[in-house]
Amino acid sequence: MRLDLRIGDDVRFAGRPHLDLDLHDATPSGSLVLRIGARSRIGRDLVLDVRPGGENVAELGEGCLLGDHVRLQLRGGAIRLGDNVNVRDFCELKSGGELTVGAHAVCARNVTVHCVERVTLGAYVAIAERVTITDSDHGADGSDSWVLAQPLRVDPVAVGDNVLVATNAVLLRGVRLGANAVVAAGAVVTAGEVPAGWLVAGVPAKAVKALGAVQATTP
């Protein structure tokens, strides 16, 4: 596997990163492109979990912070973090497609993002502790067929700028959150549009209240 590494000025590592090669159903070919922008900070025990055989890309913009025990899983996809993104301890970002996080976004502790095709988190997004975001699931149909052998259903997830996703929320495939929306703690958001500037809550989540400028213009 070919490694293409570029590290900017004044990047600091709290410990040595670990490279794990997942050779399950893969050959030791392909590439890993790793870019770390200037003034970034990398915590202890960063794991780069890479499946060879594809074009794997991990890009960190300038001033990024990865906390301790972060895992970046690449399955022939890309993880692209904008400038000043903060990914805190024990987060797991997995991509076989395009996982993009906008500038100044924050993923708090124990956030999991699973991208098969496309997950986009906008600038200034705040993802609270233990949130799960996924663009796919297996079509469990209640039969004796093993759940993980059933067809994978995929629909991209898009989170607009300045969205807050509160603790323990889940965003499922096909979710599209408008800018400045708020997802309540523990909500499960299913496929569909969430209007910009609205609070969504519940299981399954529904838009329950207009916020801020939207509230001021709502009859």
N, C-alpha and C positions, 0 to 999 in steps of 0.2 A: 504494500500500500504506500502510495506517495504522500508525503507530508509537505505542505506548503505553509510555512509559519512566518508571521510578521507581528512583532511586538513593538508598540510605540514607546516613546520616552517616558521615564518616570513611572513605569508600571511596577507595582509591588506585590509580592507573593508572600502570604503568611506561612505557606508550606508548599511542598512539592506536589503539583497536580499528578493524578493517576490516569493512565490511558488503559482502558479495558477494551480489548478487541472481542466482539461477539462473533464467533465463527460459525454459529448455527446456520446451516443452509447458505453459507456464503464462502467465497474464495478470498484469499488475502490479496485482492487487487483493489482498484479504485483509488480514491484520494481523500485526504482530510485537509481542508483549508481552514486554518486557524488565524484569526486576526484579533488582536487585543489593542484597543485604542490607548492613546497617551493618558497618563494619570489615572489609569484604572487600578482597582485594588481587588486582589483575588484572595479569598479566605483559605482556611485549612481544608485539606482533603477534597479538593475539587476533583470530580470524576468525569472524564470524557469517555463515555460508553459508546463505542463506534462499531457498527456492523460494516465490514469491508465489502467491496464489490460495487459500490456506488460512489457518487460525488457528494461528499459530506462537507458541510460548511458551518462553522461557528464564527460569528462576527460580533465583537463587542465594540461599541463606539467609545469615544473619549469619555473619561471620567466615570466609567461603570464600576459598580461594586457588586461582587459576588461574595456572599457570606460563606460561613463554614458548611461543609458537607453538602454542597450543591452538586447535583448530577445533571449533566447535559447528555442526553441520549440521541444519537444520530443514526437514522436508519435509511441512509441514502437521501437525506433531506437537509434543510438549512435552518439554523437558529440565528436570527439577526436582531441584536439589541442596539437601540439607538443610544445617543449620547446621554450620560448621566442616569442610566437605568440602574435600579437598585433591586437585586435579587437576593433575598435574605436566606438565613440558615435553613438547610434541609429542603430546599425547593428542588423539584424535578421537572425539567423541560425536555420533552421528547418530540422528535420530528422526523417523519418520513416525507414531508412536503415542505411548505413554507411557513415557518413560525416567526412572526415579526412583532417586535415590541417597540413602541414609539419612545421618543426622548422623554426623560424624567419620570417614566413609569416606575411603579414600585410593586414588587411581589413580596408579600410578607412571608413569614415562616411557614414551611410545609405546604406551599402552593404546588399543585400538580397541573401541568398543561400538556395535553396529549394531542399531537397534530399528525393526522394521516395525509391530509390534502392541504388545508390552509387554515391557520388561526392568526388573526390580526388583532393586536391590542394597541390602541391609539396612544398618543402622547398624553402624559400626565394622568394616566390611568392608575388607580389605587386598588390593588387586589389584596384583600385582608387574609388573615391566617386560615389555613386549611381549606381554601377554595380549590375546587376541581373544575377544569375547563377541558372539554373534549369535542372534537369534530366527528366522532365516529362511535358506533356501537355494533354489537353483534345482534342479529335478529332472532332473539330467543323466542321460540314459538310454542313452548310447552311440550314439545315432543321429546322422545328419548335421544334425539340427536344432540351430541355434545355442543353446548352453547358456543364454545370458542371455535368450533368447526363450522358454524353457520355463517352465512354470507355477512360481510362487513358492510354496514350502511354508513355512508360518509356524506356530510354536508358542511361546508365551511362555517366558521364562527368569526364574527366581526364585532369588536368592542370599540365604540367611538371614543373620541378624546374626552378626558376629564371625567370618566365614569368611575364610580365607586362600587366595588363588589364586596359586600360585607362578609364577615366570618362565616365559614361553613357553607357558603352558597355553592351551587352546582350549575354550570352552564353546559347544556347538552348540544348535540349537533344541530346546526341550522339556526342558532341564535344570532340575532343582529341587534345590538344595543346602540341606540342613538347617543350622541354626545351629551354629557352632563347627566345621564341617567344614574339612578341609584338602585342597586339590588340589595334587598333586605337580608339580614343574617338568616341563614338556613333555607333560603329560597331555592327552589329547583326551577330553572328557566328552561323551557322547552322551545323547539324550533319556532321561529317567527320573528317579527319586528317588534322592538320595544321603542316607543316614541322617545325622541330626545327630551331630556329634562323631566322625565317621569320616574316616580318610585314604583318598583315592582316588588311584590311580596307574595309568599304562600307557596304551596305545593299542590298542583303546579302553579307557578307564579303568574300573577296578573298585574296589569298596570292599575295602581290604586290611587295615585295622587300626583297631580302636576306640581312641579317644584319651580321656585325662582321665577325667572322671566316668563316661563311657560304659564305658571300659575297666574301671573299678573294679567295675561292676555286671554285666559280661559273664561268663557262666559259663566 
